[in-house]
Amino acid sequence: IAPRMMIEFPPANVRKYQLRAYLYQARGLLGADPTGYSDPYARIVFGNRSGMTNALHQTCSPLWDTSIILDNIEICGDRNEIIGNPPNVVIEFFDEDLL
């Protein structure tokens, strides 16, 4: 087992942010069920936080039309550096039946 590495930042370099992600729809997802459709839901990952949509049943082109809000996200570093090189936002799609 590898040892855990801890990095502490001065409190002045730690800022809290909010991510607001609006997810409208997906098109042409692969069918994962025997019917040829899926029961898709999306997960948005930002740093060590994540949020999910509801699963929509029997579709390969889901229409969520929803917002996912992640509060109190701590990001360390200078504000201008964060603006110039923001963290990645990852959107993943899953089929509800496969988990």
C-alpha positions in Angstrom: 0.0 0.0 0.0 1.4 3.4 -1.0 1.6 6.0 1.7 -0.9 8.9 1.5 0.5 12.2 0.5 -1.0 15.3 2.0 -0.4 18.8 0.7 -1.6 21.7 2.8 -2.2 25.1 1.2 -2.3 28.4 3.1 -6.0 29.4 3.7 -5.5 32.5 1.6 -5.0 30.2 -1.5 -8.1 28.0 -1.0 -11.2 29.4 -2.5 -14.7 28.0 -2.7 -16.6 27.9 -5.9 -20.0 26.6 -7.3 -20.4 24.6 -10.4 -23.7 25.0 -12.3 -24.0 22.5 -15.1 -27.0 22.5 -17.4 -27.6 19.2 -19.1 -30.2 19.3 -21.9 -30.0 16.1 -23.9 -27.8 13.4 -25.4 -28.3 11.8 -28.8 -27.5 8.5 -30.3 -26.4 6.7 -27.2 -25.7 3.0 -27.6 -28.5 0.6 -26.7 -27.5 -1.5 -23.8 -30.7 -3.4 -23.2 -32.0 -6.4 -25.1 -34.7 -4.1 -26.6 -32.0 -2.0 -28.3 -32.6 0.9 -26.0 -30.9 2.1 -22.8 -32.0 3.5 -19.4 -29.4 6.3 -19.4 -28.4 8.7 -16.8 -25.5 11.2 -16.7 -22.9 11.9 -14.0 -21.0 15.1 -13.9 -17.6 15.0 -12.1 -15.7 18.1 -11.0 -12.7 17.5 -8.8 -13.7 15.3 -6.0 -17.4 16.2 -6.3 -20.1 14.7 -8.6 -23.8 14.9 -9.3 -26.2 12.8 -11.3 -29.4 13.1 -13.4 -32.4 10.9 -13.1 -32.4 7.8 -15.3 -34.7 7.9 -18.3 -36.1 4.6 -19.4 -36.1 3.0 -22.8 -34.4 5.7 -24.9 -31.1 6.3 -26.7 -31.7 10.1 -27.0 -32.6 11.2 -23.5 -33.9 14.7 -22.8 -33.0 15.7 -19.2 -33.4 19.5 -19.4 -32.0 19.8 -15.8 -29.4 21.7 -13.8 -26.9 20.1 -11.5 -25.4 22.4 -8.9 -22.3 21.5 -6.9 -21.7 23.9 -4.0 -18.6 24.6 -1.9 -16.0 23.2 -4.3 -12.6 24.0 -2.9 -9.9 24.9 -5.4 -6.4 25.8 -4.4 -4.2 28.3 -6.1 -4.1 31.8 -7.4 -7.4 33.0 -8.9 -5.7 34.1 -12.2 -4.1 30.7 -12.6 -7.4 28.9 -12.0 -9.0 31.2 -14.6 -6.2 30.5 -17.1 -6.1 26.7 -16.5 -9.5 25.6 -15.0 -10.1 22.1 -13.8 -11.8 19.7 -16.2 -15.5 18.9 -16.0 -16.2 15.3 -16.9 -19.6 14.1 -18.1 -20.1 10.3 -18.1 -23.1 8.4 -19.4 -24.3 5.1 -17.9 -27.1 2.6 -18.3 -29.1 2.1 -15.1 -29.5 -1.6 -15.6 -25.8 -2.4 -15.9 -24.8 -1.2 -12.4 
